[in-house]
Amino acid sequence: MKNMRSNKVAALLLSTLVSLLIAAPGFTQGNDQAEVQLQAAEHEQRVEGNLEQAIQMYKKILTEYAGNRPVAAKALLEMGECYEKLGQGEAQKDYQRVLRDYADQSAEANEARARLGALSGGAKSNQMVMRRVWAGPDVDPEGSPTPDGKYLPFVDWSTGDLALRDLITGEERRLTHKGTWEEHGDEFAEISVPSPDGKQVAYAWFKGTMYELRVIGIDGSHPRTIYRKESVYYIEPKAWTPDGKQILAAFVAKAHNSTQIVMVSVADGSVRVLKNLGLSTALGHSLLSPMCISPDGRYVAYSPPQKGNEDRHDIFLLPTDGSEEFPIVTNPADDYFLGWAPDGRTMLFASDRTGALSAWAIEVVNGKPRGTPRLLKPDIGGIQPLGFTQNGSFYYDLSDTVRDLYTASLDLDTGKLLAPPAPVSQLSTGSNFAGAWSPDGTYLAYLSTRHRPRRGPGVRKPDTIVIRSLATGEEREVVPKLDALFPFPGLRWSPDSLSLLVRGTDEEGREGVFRINAQTAETSMLLEPASVGGGEGIFFRMTRDGRSLIYGKRSPQGVQFVIRDLGSGQVRVVFVSQAMPSGLALSPDGSQITFDTQAYHTELPALEVVAIAGGEPRTLYTLKTPADFAWDTLAWSHDGTHIVFGVVPAGLRPNGQKTELWEIPAEGGQPHNLGITGDTVRLLRIHPDGKRLVYVSGQFSDEVGVMENFLPALRAAK
């Protein structure tokens, strides 16, 4: 997730956003100080683990800022949690006070009500409880809880080490000690899963140019590499077998980005393939799809996309003996697997079959569904599973994304702000994406999800193109006969400003690059992958004469930059990059392509330029410190003299990255670091007048929660 740029552009954008925030209604020094003190108390509570000190800080906030109801309610709720962890009875009093005095603060009141229910009823109550166990800016939901529910492994993104959080006290400690980003910027931990006995943690470790599967003791002892192979560049551990002898994992091979579900021996690292999920699009599905092994070790449960509709999923069981998979939950709705309870009979899943995404359960006996699904909890939001503990508590991650499309206007010669950053649309906030200026400068087109509600795992696919007249501000919708429009690699106009190009899937489930008439919505396929997910059209641009399409295509050798004559179908390979670029931009005169190489494939990421006519690329700039290029933020200045790009500094967690804005002369020379860090920015586009910008920007947050006491309720309902 990334950023945007333009010399004085970037500096001006961020300073403007800050000034707008300070000038916003309701922004006062007092409110600011209250928030600062609240964050300091939460840090003492959750990071330092000093609960007594945090209680005193919360009391001070309640005394000094009683009139700031959101802050006071939050302070009272967190103070109750401190008392609860200390085993002191004041917790109930604080929760009751939240309900009595701050009922208008709905989020805090709901949380207080849930905690009261858990305290008063405990395991004896038949009422299901959902409560938050970890919140704040440092939450990292990339691990599963230990079987006893005491610890949660996570990535400490200040160093990239694997760490462990005590879910009772909030205390944190590192399990690995790799050193700083400056010393070892090409190494970091990712997804982790504790063993069934709680004594070890399996985790993915990125090193150099690829991923390794590693295991380490819960106390940080005896780290060792289980699996590493050059042909597999991504590894994601999913679960352990009940006997602790094998690890279920997803592998992504370099060849065609093919994805496999595999079992890896803990003893010797040998691999047994359970299922090959196919090419590039399967990669996204497999990594988004939660997987686990049944308590008896006989099945792998996961949620592949429905045929012809990758936005919706069904639930299947894949026998661990390698025999053929079979369905458990099939429905026209979106159903995705959440977890398998330790009783071995209860499968938890999310479904939007009633409209809102809700939690459901179904009984599974000997690999077969018994009875009909039962609704457990309506309207749970887009939760992602972290796993069950031995007592039947289910832990989950709840992510929130605040993302939208913005425009700004600047005089790049003088640095004068002409129009401050503003959302493209006041309607359907958070539903707009991928803006594109028409080459004649008269329209702004963008993708929208305004008619498609939020569903389960993954990103909502836009289904509408909105075209705005820059002269009148009038908007009209173009709805092509496609099943889905892909947010990436964005929206592009044809050179004559009469049609638009977008990647998507048609009503027959075929994926490709489509041309859409901007007036009639008539749609035709320009580029169809050799097979669904074959990799064609990773990036695409139309040449200035409109006769050819330049695009990226995955191959066993790397990523090919290809130019295809749309009339004859003749194809010419311009260049082959062994690294997957995060972005590709065509120069204004159509003679050159600029792209980057990522640290995932090369020791140091670099910015490259290659001529359309062919030949070897020239390196404009190589990043000297551990960092990487921001995704799809490359843009040429309107006169072709400079290239703007974004850099993600090392040490920032992947969801919620900040981006530094840089600029470099197109002919080479020293880049200019604009010295700005902004919220995640992607898909920067510069208007033909060289002044107006459109881009996507967003903030991301996570919190870890737990669902408790629903298994007794299920048994009682029988």
N, C-alpha and C positions, 0 to 999 in steps of 0.2 A: 504494500500500500504506500502510496507515495505522494509526490509534490509537483510543483510547477515553477516556472521561472520567467526571467526577463530582466536582466541587469538591475537598473534602478527599480524595475517593476517589482521584484520580490521584496526589496527593502520597504518600498512604499506600501505594498499590500499588507505586510504584517503590522507596520506601525499604524496603518489606518484601522485595521481590525482592533488593535489594542485601544486606540483612542475612541473608537465607536463603543467598545465595551464599557469604558470608564464613563462615557457620557450617557450610557443607557439609563432609562428610568429605573429607579429603585436601587441603583448601584451607589452605595454610600460607604464612607470610611468605617462606620460602625458595623455595618453588615460584613464588610471585608474582614475586620478584626475578629468578629465572632466566628467566621468560617476558618480563619487562621488558627484560632485557639482550639476549635473543634478538631481540625486536622492534626494539631499537635497532640491532643489527648488521644486520638485514635492511633497515632503513631506509637505513643507510650504503651497503649493497650495491646496493639496487634503486632508491632514490630519488636519493641523492647520487652514485652511481656510483663511490664511492671503494672499490675492491676491496681494495687493500692494507690500508686501515684496517679494513675489515670482517673480513678474515682474522685480524688481531690480536685483534679483539673475539670472534670465534668461538673462537680458541685460549684466551682467558681463560675463556670459558664452559665449555669442556671441562676446564679445570683446576679451576675452582671448583665446578662442578655435575656432575661425572662420575657421581654417583649418581642424578641425575634423567635416566633413560634416554630418555624422549621428547624432552626438550630437547637432550640430548647428541647423539642420533642426528640430529636436525634440524640442529644446528650443524655437525656433521661433513659432512653432505650439502651444505649451503649453502657451506661452506668449499671443498669440492671443486668446486662450480660456479664459485666465484671463481677458483680456480686454472685451471680449464678455459678461462674467458674470457680469462685472462692468457696462455694458451698454455703453461702450466707443467705438467710431468709429475706434480706432487704430486696432481693431480686423481684419477688412477687409484688411488693409495695410499689416499686418503680414502674413495673409493667401496668399495674392497676392505675397508677397516676397518669400514665400516658393515655389510657382509655378514658379516664375521667376529665383530664384537663386539656388534652390535645387530640380529641376525637376528629377534629377537622384536618389533621395531618394523616391522611388515609394510609399511606405506606407504613408509617411508624405504628399507627394504631393496629393495622392488620398484623404486623409482626409481633407486637406486644400481645395481641389476642392469641396468636399461635403459640407463643412461648408460655403464656399462662396455661394454655391447654396442656402443653407438654409437661409443665411442672406439676399441675394439679392431678392430671390423670395418669401420666407416665405410661407404662406398658399395660396398665389395667384399663385404660380408656379405649373405647372403640372409635374414637375420633382421630382421623388422620391429621397429621401436622406437617406443614412445610415451613422451615425456618432457615434463615441465613446464618452461615457459619464463618464466612470470610468475605469481606468487602473492602474496597479501597483501590487506589491507583496501582498497587503492586500485585494484585491478584493475577496468578498465572494458572489457568485451568488445563495444564498439559500432563496431569498425573491422576492416578486413581488412589482412593484411600486404602490404607492398610486394612486387613481383615477385621481388626479390632476397632476400627474407626478412630484411632487416636492420631494417626499421622497422615499427611498428604504430601507426597513428593511433588516438587515443582521446579521450574527453572528460575534461578536468580539472575535476572537479566542485567544486573550491574556488572557481573563477570561472565555470565554464560554457564555457571556451574549448576550441577544438579544439587538441589537442596531439599530439606525436609521441614515441614511446618507442623507443629503440635497444635491440633485443632481444639484442644482444651485450653491451653495457656496462651497460644499465639506465638510461642517461642519458635525461632527458626535457626537452623544450622545447615552448613554446607556439607554435602557428602563427597564432592570432588573439589579439588583445589588446583585449578589449571593456571591461575595467575590472571593478570589484567588483560583487557582487550588489546592494549598496546603490545603486550608480550606474546599473547597467543590469540590473536583475533580470528584465526582460521579454525578455532575449536569452540564448540558449545554443545550443551545438552538439549534434548527436546522431549518427546513423548516418553512417559515412564509408567510402569506397572509393577506393583509389589507382588511378591510370590505368595502362594496360598498360606504358608506358615508365617508370613510377615517378617522373615529374616533377611530377605534379599529384595533388590529392585532391579528390574530389567529396564533399560532405557536406550534411546537412540542418541548417538553421539556423532556430530558432524566434525570431520577432521580433514583439512586440506581441500579435497575436491569431491568427497563422497561421505556417505553415512556408514556408521558401524553399529552393530547391536552389542551392547555391553551389559554386564551384571555387576552389581556392587552390594556389599552388605548394608543392612539398614543402619549400621553404625559407621559406615564409610570404609569398612575394611575389605580387603581382597578384591579390588576392582579387576575385571578381566574382560577381554574382548571375545565375544562368542562367535561373531560372524563379520567378515569384511571381504568384499570381492569387488574388483574393478568394474565388472559388468552390471552391478547393482548400485545405483547412485542414491536411492532413497529407501529408508527402512523405517517402519512404524510398528513398534510392538503393541499388541492389542490385549493379550491375556496370557496367563499360564494355564497349563493343564492342571487338574486337581492334584495330581501326584507330584507336581513341581518339576517334572522331567523335560517338558517341552514348552516352547513359547510360540503362541499364535502371533503372526506378524503379516504386514502388507509390505511387499517388495515392489520397487519400480525399477525396471531394467533400462539401461541406456538405449537399447535397440527399440525404437518406436515408442519409448516411454510405456512399454507394456507393464501391466500390473498383475501381481499374483498374490493369492492368499496362501500362506505357507506355514508349516510347522518347523521350528528350529530346535534341534537337540541342545539342551543346556550342557550336556556332558562333552560333546565333541563338535558342535556347530553344524552337523549335517542337516540338510534341508529336504523336506518332503513337500511337494506342491499339491495343494488341495484343489485349487481352481485358478485358471488363468482368466482374468477379467477383461483382457483385450488391450486396446490402444489408448490414446491420449485422454479421451473423455472418461474412460474407466478410471484413470488416475484420480480425477476429482471425485468420482462417486465413491471409490474405495476409501479414500481418506476422510470423506465426510461421513461415511457410513459407520456407525458404531458396530462393533463386533464383540462377541464374548463366547466362551465355551460353557456348555451346560454343566451344572454341578456334578453330573455323572461322567463327564468327559467324552460323551458320545457325539455331540453335535456342536457345530459353530453356527450361531445365529447372526444374521446380518440383513441389511435392507438395500437390495439393488433397486435401481430405478425401473419403473414400469416401461415396458416396451413401447417406444414411440412417444414417451412423455417423461423426460428426465427430471421434471419438477416434482413428480409424485413417485412414491416408493411402495413396495410390498415387503413382507418379511418372509425369509426363507431359512431353512435349516440345511446346512451342509455337513453330512456325516464325516467325522474325523477319520474314518477308515478309507476315505477317498471315493465312496460310492456317490451316486447321483443325488443332487440337491432336490428338495421338494418344498412347496409353499406351506406356510402356517397362517399368515394373515394376508388375504387379497381382497381389495376393495377399490372402487374407483377413486376413493379419497387418498390423501397422502398419509401413509402409515409408516413409521420408522421405529426400529427396535431401540429400546432404552436399556433393558437389562433382564437378567434371569435371576430370580430370587434364590437364596440359599436353600429354600425348601424343595427346590428341584421341580416344582409343579407350576409356579407362577411366573409368567412372562409379562413384563411391563413394556408398554409401547405408547408412542404418541400418535394421535390421529386428529385430522381436521374434519372428520365425517359429520360432525354436528355443526360445523361452521368454524368456530374458534378451535385452535389447537389445544387438545386436552389429553390428560393421562388416562390410559385404559389398561386393563389387565385381562389375560386369557390363561386358562389352565392348559398345560401341555403335559401329556403323560405318554411316555415311550415314544417321544418324537411326534405325537399327533395332538392336534387341538381337541379339547373336550369342552363342549358347551359353547356359549356365545361370549364375546368380549363384554366386560363390565366397565362402566365409566367410574373412574376413581376421583378425578379432580378436573373440573372444567377450566378452560382458559388458563393454561400454565405458561404461555409464552413459548418461545423457541428454545427450550432447554436442550442441552446436550449432556449425555450421561457420562459420569465419572466412575460409577460402579456401586455395587452392593457391599455391605459389610456383613459379618457373620450373624448379627442380630436382626437382619432384614431391613436395615436402614439404607435408603437409596440416596446417593450423593450425585449432584448434578451441577452443571455450569449454566448460568443464565447470562447471555451476552446481550449487550444493547449497542446498536449502531446508530449514530446521529450523522447522517450523510446527506448532502444535497449538492445541487449545481449552482455555481456562483459566476457572476460576471464582474469585471472591473474595467475601468478605462484610464489609461495613462498616456502622457506624452513622453515617449521614451527618449527624446532628444533633450528635453529640459528636466525630466523627472517630476513634472507637475502632475498632481492627481486631478483627473478630469471628472471621474465619477467613482465613489468608494465601492468596495465590494458589497454586493447585494445578491440575495437569492434570485434565481431566474424567475421563479414563480411563487406567489403567495398562496397558491392553491396546492393541495396535495404535497405539503412539505415533507421532505425525506423520500419522495418517490421519483425524483428526477436525476438523470444520469447522462453522461456521454454527450456533451454539446459539440456542435460543429457549425462553423460559419460557412455560408455558401460562397463559392469563389467570386461571384459578382458582388458580394458584400451586402446583399439586401435581406438575407434571412438568417435566422438562428434555428437550427433543428436540434432536438434532443430526444433521448429515449425516456419513457416514463413507465412506472409500474402502477399508475393511479387506478387502473381497473383490475389489478391483480393483488389480492390480499396476501399478507405474510403467512407463510406456511412453515414446513418443517426444516430439515437441515439444508444448509446452503444458501445461496443468494437468490432472491426473487428475480425471475427473468422478466424484463420489460415486454409489454405486448402492444405498446402504442408509440408512434412517433409524433411529436408535437412540432409544428413549424410556426415560428413567429416572424411576422413582418417587422423589420427594424424601423420602418418608416411610421407605421401606425400602431404597433404594439399588438395588433390582432393576432390571435392564435387559432390554428385549426389542427385537428387530429387526423393523422393518416394511420389507418389500421390495416396492415397487410394481412393476407391470408397465410400467416405463418403461425406455427404452434408456439414459438418463442423467439425472441430477439436477444442476442447475447450482449451483456454490458461491455465485454471486452472482445476484441480490441477497439471498441468504440464505433462511432458512426462517421461515415465519410460521404461527401458530395461528389458527384461526377463533375468534371471540369466545366460542363455547360450549365451547371446549376439546375438541371431539370430532374435529376434522380438522385437517390441516396443508396449507399452501399452499407450493408450490415451483415454480420455473421449470425446465423440462427438455424432453426430447424423448421422444415415445412410440415404440412399436416399429415404427411406420410412418414414422418420421423427421420427424413434425410437431412443431414447436417451439411451446411455449406455457406458460401458467400452469395448474397442475393442483391439484385438491383431492384429498387422500388421506385416507381414513378411518383414524384412528389405531388402530383395533382390527382391522379386516379387511383393510387395505391396498387396499380398493376405490378405484379411481382414475377421475376424470372431469376433462375439460378445461374450465376456466372461461374461458380467454381464449386464442384462437388467433390468431396474427398473420395479417394479410392474405396474407402469403406468408412462407416460411421466412426468418427474419432481418428481418422487416418492422419490428421495433422496438417492438412493444407489450410492455408488462410489463417495461420497463427497471427500474422500481421498482414495488412493489405493496403495498397494505395493504387489509385488509377493514374496512369501517365497523363501528362498535360494535354495530349491530343485525344484522350479518351479511347484510344484503340487497344491499349494493353493494360494488363493488371500485374502489378508487382506484389509478390506475397512471399511469406515465409512458409516453408514446408519441412516437417521433420523427416529425417531419414536415418538409416543406421550410421551414416558418416557424421551426422550432426544436423544443423539447420541450414537448408538450402534457401538462398534468396533467388527467386525465380521470376522471370518476366514472361508473361503469356499473351500472345496475340489473340484477342477476343474474336477476331474474324476467322482466322485459319486454325486456331487452337495450337499453333506452334509454340513450343516452350524452349526457353534458353535459361540455363543456370548462370546467374551472375557471379555468385560466390557461395562457398560452403563454410559456415562457422561451426567449429566443434563445440562452441558454448551456446547455450540458450540465451538469446538476448531478452532483456526486459522491455525493450522498446525499439522502434524502427521509425525513422523520419525521412521523408523525401525532400530534397532541397527545392526551393521555389522554382528554379529553372529546370527541374526534373532530371538533372544530370548526375546526381550523387545520392547515396543512401548513407545516413549515419545510424549507427547501432552501438550497443554496448555489450560487453561480455560480463557475466556475473561471477561472483566469487564461488558460487556453487560448483563451477566447472573450471575455474582458473585460479591460480594462486593470488593474483592481483587483478581486480576488474579494470577494464580499460574501455575508453570511448574510441570508436573506429569510424572511418569514412572510406567507402568504396565507390568507384565510378560505375554507373549503370552499364557503360560500354565494356566493363570487365577489368581484370587485373587484380593485383594484390591490394588489400586495404592499407591505409596509413593510420597510425595510431595518433590520435589527437592528445590523449591524456590518459595516464595510468594512476589510479588512486594509490597514494603512498601509505595510507594508514588503514587499519582494519575497518572496512566500511563496504558499502555496496551501492549500486545505482538504484534510485527509486523506480518503481514499476511504471512504465509508459508515461514518462514525463519529458521525453525528448521533443524539442521544437526548434525549428530554424526561425531566425528573425525574418521579417517580411522582405528585407533586401538581400537575404542570403549571406550576410557578413558574419553572423554570430550564431552559435548554437547554445540553447539554454537546456540545462539538465538538472536533475535532483539527485542528491546523495543521502542515503540513510546511514547515519553514524552507527558504528558498532555499539552494542550494549543496550539497544532499545528493543523492547519486546515486540514480536511480529505483529500482534494486533494492537494498533494504536501507535504506529511508528510516527516519528517526526521526520521532517525532510529539510535538509539544507538546500538552498538555491545557489546554483553556480552558473557561470557563463564562460564561454571560451571562443576565441576567434575561429571562424570556420577554416581558415588557412593554417591554423596552428599557433602556438604561443602559450603564454601562461594563462591558466584559468583564473577567474576571479570568484572567490568564495564570498557570497553576499553577506555572510555572517548572520543569517537568519534561520531560525528553526520554526517551522509552522506545523499546524495540524496536518495529518495525512492528506496529501493532495495528489490527484491523478488526472490523466487525460487532459492535459493543458493544450489549448488551441488558441492561436493568435489570429485576429481578424485581418483581412487583407489590407486594412488601413494602417496596420502596425500599432494600433493604440488599444483596441478592445481585446480583452481576454475572457475566456470561459474555461471553467475547470471544476472538478469534483473535489470536495473537501469534506472530511468527516472526523468524528471522534468515536472512540470505542471504549467500552468498559465491560468488565466481567465481575460476577460475584458467584461464590460457591454456596450452594444451599443443600439441605437434606430433607428428604421426605421420610417421615417416621410413622410407625404404628398403623400401617395400612394392611399388613398381612393378617393380623388378628381380625380386622374388620372384614376382610375377604372370607376368612374361614367362617366367621359368624353369619355371613350372608348366605351360606349354603344351606 
